[in-house]
Amino acid sequence: MTRPRPLQRRTAGFTLLELLVVLGVAAIAVAVVGGGAQAYLERARYQAAVRDVTSQLKHARAVSIDKGEPVVVTYQPQLHRLSAGDVTLVELPPALEVRWQRVEGAPGVGASGVEPIFVFSPDGFARGGQLAVMRSGRGVQFGVNWLLGTVESAAVTGGA
């Protein structure tokens, strides 16, 4: 004769302790990965800004030659905006440090909040100051070769 077995109760699911351990591990993972993701996004924004400035300065030179009239590239520090006339070339992220030296004798000097940085002539020449886009004390400085009219860039550190 067999003895009747007591009913065994099977529980499905997780215990409270298991859930708390999983949530703790997830919180640690988010904290570690979250900081790295933020740094990655800042670096990506900086690299995109440098690429945009480079391409838009070259585009401004090409427009000057094509249209046969000078193009003045200006910087508006309060808006973090690089413009050519009424056209916005690049909106720079506010987190980036921007240093500039304006070109002397350019149209628009003295206009409130507008700093002329480069002037591209229709004959291919250019004159200009300098524009540096920096992140964490390092960055890229842009200038123009007055004779060739080309846009030049060089690495720069915070002390430059």
MARDREN-412415 format. One record per residue (C-alpha): residue in one letter; x negated, y negated, z; residue number from 1. Coordinates in Angstrom, 3 decimals. Example, Ala and Ser with C-alpha at 12.3 -4.5 7.8 and 13.67 -1.06 7.14 Angstrom:
+------+----------+----------+----------+------+
! resn !       c1 !       c2 !       c3 ! resi !
+------+----------+----------+----------+------+
!    a !  -12.300 !    4.500 !    7.800 !    1 !
!    s !  -13.670 !    1.060 !    7.140 !    2 !
+------+----------+----------+----------+------+
This chain:
+------+----------+----------+----------+------+
! resn !       c1 !       c2 !       c3 ! resi !
+------+----------+----------+----------+------+
!    m !    0.000 !    0.000 !    0.000 !    1 !
!    t !   -1.304 !   -3.430 !   -0.876 !    2 !
!    r !   -1.072 !   -6.377 !    1.290 !    3 !
!    p !    0.737 !   -9.392 !   -0.035 !    4 !
!    r !   -1.627 !  -12.216 !   -0.791 !    5 !
!    p !   -0.972 !  -15.595 !    0.673 !    6 !
!    l !   -0.145 !  -18.195 !   -1.930 !    7 !
!    q !   -3.294 !  -19.975 !   -2.965 !    8 !
!    r !   -2.813 !  -23.553 !   -3.742 !    9 !
!    r !   -4.879 !  -24.726 !   -6.679 !   10 !
!    t !   -5.466 !  -28.407 !   -6.867 !   11 !
!    a !   -6.084 !  -30.123 !  -10.133 !   12 !
!    g !   -7.937 !  -33.426 !  -10.359 !   13 !
!    f !  -10.750 !  -35.135 !   -8.526 !   14 !
!    t !  -11.287 !  -35.945 !   -4.898 !   15 !
!    l !  -11.527 !  -39.505 !   -3.695 !   16 !
!    l !  -15.218 !  -39.035 !   -2.976 !   17 !
!    e !  -15.917 !  -37.898 !   -6.545 !   18 !
!    l !  -14.084 !  -40.920 !   -7.953 !   19 !
!    l !  -16.029 !  -43.306 !   -5.713 !   20 !
!    v !  -19.351 !  -41.770 !   -6.775 !   21 !
!    v !  -18.460 !  -42.135 !  -10.467 !   22 !
!    l !  -17.376 !  -45.761 !   -9.972 !   23 !
!    g !  -20.610 !  -46.513 !   -8.113 !   24 !
!    v !  -22.749 !  -45.043 !  -10.891 !   25 !
!    a !  -20.740 !  -46.961 !  -13.509 !   26 !
!    a !  -21.192 !  -50.231 !  -11.586 !   27 !
!    i !  -24.954 !  -49.727 !  -11.421 !   28 !
!    a !  -25.098 !  -48.937 !  -15.148 !   29 !
!    v !  -23.125 !  -52.074 !  -16.030 !   30 !
!    a !  -25.380 !  -54.228 !  -13.848 !   31 !
!    v !  -28.543 !  -52.868 !  -15.461 !   32 !
!    v !  -27.305 !  -52.919 !  -19.055 !   33 !
!    g !  -25.430 !  -56.229 !  -18.677 !   34 !
!    g !  -28.604 !  -58.201 !  -17.939 !   35 !
!    g !  -30.406 !  -56.691 !  -20.924 !   36 !
!    a !  -27.474 !  -57.374 !  -23.205 !   37 !
!    q !  -27.397 !  -61.038 !  -22.187 !   38 !
!    a !  -31.098 !  -61.454 !  -22.941 !   39 !
!    y !  -30.617 !  -59.701 !  -26.279 !   40 !
!    l !  -27.754 !  -62.052 !  -27.217 !   41 !
!    e !  -29.796 !  -65.138 !  -26.320 !   42 !
!    r !  -32.732 !  -63.884 !  -28.387 !   43 !
!    a !  -30.415 !  -63.125 !  -31.315 !   44 !
!    r !  -28.894 !  -66.632 !  -31.156 !   45 !
!    y !  -32.372 !  -68.173 !  -31.152 !   46 !
!    q !  -33.515 !  -66.104 !  -34.138 !   47 !
!    a !  -30.333 !  -66.948 !  -36.049 !   48 !
!    a !  -30.819 !  -70.662 !  -35.320 !   49 !
!    v !  -34.411 !  -70.582 !  -36.611 !   50 !
!    r !  -33.308 !  -68.753 !  -39.776 !   51 !
!    d !  -30.467 !  -71.235 !  -40.309 !   52 !
!    v !  -32.699 !  -74.291 !  -39.858 !   53 !
!    t !  -35.263 !  -72.879 !  -42.296 !   54 !
!    s !  -32.733 !  -72.054 !  -44.992 !   55 !
!    q !  -30.761 !  -75.289 !  -44.615 !   56 !
!    l !  -33.857 !  -77.485 !  -44.841 !   57 !
!    k !  -34.858 !  -75.686 !  -48.030 !   58 !
!    h !  -31.303 !  -76.116 !  -49.297 !   59 !
!    a !  -31.393 !  -79.866 !  -48.541 !   60 !
!    r !  -34.576 !  -80.169 !  -50.601 !   61 !
!    a !  -32.966 !  -78.287 !  -53.507 !   62 !
!    v !  -29.853 !  -80.493 !  -53.347 !   63 !
!    s !  -32.035 !  -83.607 !  -53.472 !   64 !
!    i !  -33.787 !  -82.387 !  -56.607 !   65 !
!    d !  -30.553 !  -81.181 !  -58.259 !   66 !
!    k !  -28.541 !  -84.348 !  -57.583 !   67 !
!    g !  -31.427 !  -86.720 !  -58.233 !   68 !
!    e !  -30.986 !  -88.654 !  -54.999 !   69 !
!    p !  -32.721 !  -88.613 !  -51.623 !   70 !
!    v !  -31.319 !  -86.420 !  -48.861 !   71 !
!    v !  -31.849 !  -87.551 !  -45.275 !   72 !
!    v !  -31.665 !  -84.777 !  -42.690 !   73 !
!    t !  -30.672 !  -86.093 !  -39.269 !   74 !
!    y !  -30.390 !  -84.627 !  -35.789 !   75 !
!    q !  -27.642 !  -85.576 !  -33.347 !   76 !
!    p !  -28.957 !  -84.642 !  -29.890 !   77 !
!    q !  -25.653 !  -85.056 !  -28.053 !   78 !
!    l !  -23.965 !  -82.577 !  -30.428 !   79 !
!    h !  -26.980 !  -80.302 !  -31.071 !   80 !
!    r !  -26.274 !  -80.739 !  -34.769 !   81 !
!    l !  -28.556 !  -80.956 !  -37.789 !   82 !
!    s !  -26.836 !  -82.834 !  -40.645 !   83 !
!    a !  -27.411 !  -84.185 !  -44.127 !   84 !
!    g !  -25.098 !  -87.133 !  -44.628 !   85 !
!    d !  -21.611 !  -86.051 !  -43.570 !   86 !
!    v !  -22.418 !  -82.357 !  -44.029 !   87 !
!    t !  -23.310 !  -80.330 !  -40.945 !   88 !
!    l !  -26.209 !  -78.054 !  -41.785 !   89 !
!    v !  -26.689 !  -76.237 !  -38.477 !   90 !
!    e !  -24.971 !  -76.236 !  -35.083 !   91 !
!    l !  -27.705 !  -75.300 !  -32.619 !   92 !
!    p !  -26.714 !  -73.434 !  -29.439 !   93 !
!    p !  -26.869 !  -75.759 !  -26.395 !   94 !
!    a !  -29.005 !  -73.187 !  -24.534 !   95 !
!    l !  -31.911 !  -73.855 !  -26.912 !   96 !
!    e !  -34.342 !  -76.682 !  -26.294 !   97 !
!    v !  -34.769 !  -79.000 !  -29.266 !   98 !
!    r !  -37.638 !  -81.472 !  -29.595 !   99 !
!    w !  -37.941 !  -83.902 !  -32.447 !  100 !
!    q !  -39.983 !  -86.755 !  -33.805 !  101 !
!    r !  -38.063 !  -88.940 !  -36.198 !  102 !
!    v !  -39.342 !  -90.185 !  -39.510 !  103 !
!    e !  -40.081 !  -93.898 !  -39.592 !  104 !
!    g !  -38.383 !  -96.202 !  -42.064 !  105 !
!    a !  -35.650 !  -93.773 !  -43.071 !  106 !
!    p !  -32.105 !  -94.896 !  -43.738 !  107 !
!    g !  -29.990 !  -94.429 !  -40.651 !  108 !
!    v !  -32.694 !  -95.379 !  -38.141 !  109 !
!    g !  -31.036 !  -97.149 !  -35.276 !  110 !
!    a !  -27.610 !  -95.650 !  -35.885 !  111 !
!    s !  -26.171 !  -94.625 !  -32.561 !  112 !
!    g !  -26.925 !  -91.030 !  -31.677 !  113 !
!    v !  -28.426 !  -90.140 !  -35.068 !  114 !
!    e !  -32.113 !  -89.372 !  -35.476 !  115 !
!    p !  -33.434 !  -89.099 !  -39.068 !  116 !
!    i !  -35.962 !  -86.269 !  -39.105 !  117 !
!    f !  -36.718 !  -85.493 !  -42.765 !  118 !
!    v !  -36.242 !  -87.282 !  -46.100 !  119 !
!    f !  -36.355 !  -85.193 !  -49.273 !  120 !
!    s !  -36.913 !  -87.183 !  -52.482 !  121 !
!    p !  -35.489 !  -86.197 !  -55.877 !  122 !
!    d !  -39.004 !  -86.129 !  -57.348 !  123 !
!    g !  -39.884 !  -83.225 !  -55.033 !  124 !
!    f !  -41.837 !  -85.202 !  -52.453 !  125 !
!    a !  -40.790 !  -85.347 !  -48.818 !  126 !
!    r !  -41.617 !  -87.195 !  -45.663 !  127 !
!    g !  -40.644 !  -86.498 !  -42.171 !  128 !
!    g !  -41.160 !  -86.124 !  -38.531 !  129 !
!    q !  -40.965 !  -82.835 !  -36.729 !  130 !
!    l !  -38.261 !  -80.627 !  -35.297 !  131 !
!    a !  -38.970 !  -77.852 !  -32.792 !  132 !
!    v !  -36.414 !  -75.233 !  -31.737 !  133 !
!    m !  -37.510 !  -73.591 !  -28.493 !  134 !
!    r !  -36.434 !  -70.818 !  -26.155 !  135 !
!    s !  -38.159 !  -70.013 !  -22.868 !  136 !
!    g !  -41.093 !  -72.320 !  -23.590 !  137 !
!    r !  -41.853 !  -70.905 !  -27.049 !  138 !
!    g !  -40.436 !  -71.694 !  -30.415 !  139 !
!    v !  -40.852 !  -72.775 !  -34.000 !  140 !
!    q !  -41.789 !  -76.258 !  -35.152 !  141 !
!    f !  -40.610 !  -77.457 !  -38.554 !  142 !
!    g !  -42.248 !  -80.093 !  -40.694 !  143 !
!    v !  -42.562 !  -80.988 !  -44.354 !  144 !
!    n !  -45.568 !  -81.120 !  -46.634 !  145 !
!    w !  -45.379 !  -84.668 !  -47.968 !  146 !
!    l !  -47.076 !  -83.858 !  -51.263 !  147 !
!    l !  -45.384 !  -80.579 !  -52.163 !  148 !
!    g !  -42.119 !  -81.370 !  -50.389 !  149 !
!    t !  -41.985 !  -77.883 !  -48.929 !  150 !
!    v !  -40.658 !  -76.984 !  -45.507 !  151 !
!    e !  -43.348 !  -75.645 !  -43.200 !  152 !
!    s !  -42.986 !  -73.912 !  -39.863 !  153 !
!    a !  -45.408 !  -72.918 !  -37.139 !  154 !
!    a !  -45.204 !  -71.257 !  -33.748 !  155 !
!    v !  -45.329 !  -73.669 !  -30.834 !  156 !
!    t !  -45.475 !  -73.335 !  -27.052 !  157 !
!    g !  -43.958 !  -75.549 !  -24.377 !  158 !
!    g !  -46.996 !  -77.795 !  -24.015 !  159 !
!    a !  -47.068 !  -78.862 !  -27.679 !  160 !
+------+----------+----------+----------+------+
